[in-house]
């Protein structure tokens, strides 16, 4: 599912890293990697860490903002883009 190296040319040396987690968290990790089709726990952890490092797209504040936006949408407190442009005086070319 993923390659073991992180370098663009694939020449990075593989090193072993040890860390501690609770047994219940390890059980969750195992359920997750097996359920998502990874070949091993190590492959899943490498993939997850690489993804978090290379694509740090969301932080907690952004996730909270998304939650609020979802709530507003479900409660009908949103408007279509054309209405927002007219209301706030933008033309959408920014």
Secondary structure in CASP SS format (residue, H / E / C, confidence):
PFRMAT SS
TARGET T0000
AUTHOR 0000-0000-0000
METHOD secondary structure of the structure
MODEL  1
X C 1.00
X C 1.00
X C 1.00
X C 1.00
X C 1.00
X C 1.00
X C 1.00
X C 1.00
X C 1.00
X C 1.00
X C 1.00
X C 1.00
X C 1.00
X C 1.00
X C 1.00
X C 1.00
X C 1.00
X C 1.00
X C 1.00
X C 1.00
X C 1.00
X C 1.00
X H 1.00
X H 1.00
X H 1.00
X H 1.00
X H 1.00
X H 1.00
X H 1.00
X H 1.00
X H 1.00
X H 1.00
X H 1.00
X H 1.00
X H 1.00
X C 1.00
X C 1.00
X C 1.00
X C 1.00
X C 1.00
X H 1.00
X H 1.00
X H 1.00
X H 1.00
X H 1.00
X H 1.00
X H 1.00
X H 1.00
X H 1.00
X H 1.00
X H 1.00
X H 1.00
X H 1.00
X H 1.00
X C 1.00
X C 1.00
X C 1.00
X C 1.00
X C 1.00
X H 1.00
X H 1.00
X H 1.00
X H 1.00
X H 1.00
X H 1.00
X H 1.00
X H 1.00
X H 1.00
X H 1.00
X H 1.00
X H 1.00
X H 1.00
X H 1.00
X H 1.00
X C 1.00
X C 1.00
X C 1.00
X C 1.00
X C 1.00
X C 1.00
X H 1.00
X H 1.00
X H 1.00
X H 1.00
X H 1.00
X H 1.00
X H 1.00
X H 1.00
X C 1.00
X C 1.00
X C 1.00
X C 1.00
X C 1.00
X C 1.00
END
